[in-house]
Amino acid sequence: MTAPAIEIKGLRFSYPVSHGGDDAFQLELDDWRVERGARVALHGPSGCGKSTLLDLLAGVLRPNQGSIVVEGADVTQLSDDAARAHRIKTLGFVFQDFPLVEYLDAIENVLLPYRLNPALRLNDEARDRGRDLLAGLGLGGKVGRLPRQLSIGERQRVAIARALVTGPSLLLADEPTAGLDPVQSLAVMQKLETASREHGLTLVMVTHDPALLGRFDHTLAVESLAGAKAAH
């Protein structure tokens, strides 16, 4: 049997109100498994813990207890350096504000992970992959355009290409359609679906948009996992 992309057991996480204070936020997930190549939506109201769960999957946050196995590694047991190396090797990220560097053109924005991470080697193969990704997203003729010369949808596609250029096996997307109209939201979702299918990626995406939920293989209602305690 193929190992899942994600397997969580006995997860407990909380944010304290203050040092020594009561817990203001709790996230509990006893048993969750995501098969490789699946597309999964995390949904629920603002503040329920959707982005927190992504940060836990990425090893940016550490749980109070439980195990989080992502692409074969229990990220709860990794050192900070090992967790960072694991993120570089296995994860791609797409954010709702898809920040691009304004003075870099499209292809250099796509290749930015190679500039920021010494563990990644920028070579002709990486450059060709970046250009191919932009071409596949309909931006082959705009590799030299600056972000201000691109539409919102085009900027988002550059961000998607940047998330894919290092060849991740798991793509984490944090409300990438927030603030977009229904037509733009659907276009972004279709691009992520295509990327998942063509590159064999597992996709875990936070969304507040109920219109998109039917496009995923599975959904997880994060509000059902979270609780709050009033501060004393």
ABEGO torsion letter per residue (X at the ends): XBBBABBBBGBBBBBBABBGBBBABBBBBABBBBBBGBBBBBBEBBGAGAAAAAAAAAGABBBABEBBBBGGBBAAABBAAAAAAAAAAABBBBBAAGBBBAABBAAAAAAAAAAABAABBBBAAAAAAAAAAAAAAGAAAAAABBAAABBAAAAAAAAAAAAAAAGBABBBBBGAABGBBAAAAAAAAAAAAAAAAAAGBBBBBBBABAAAAAABABBBBAAAABBBBBBX
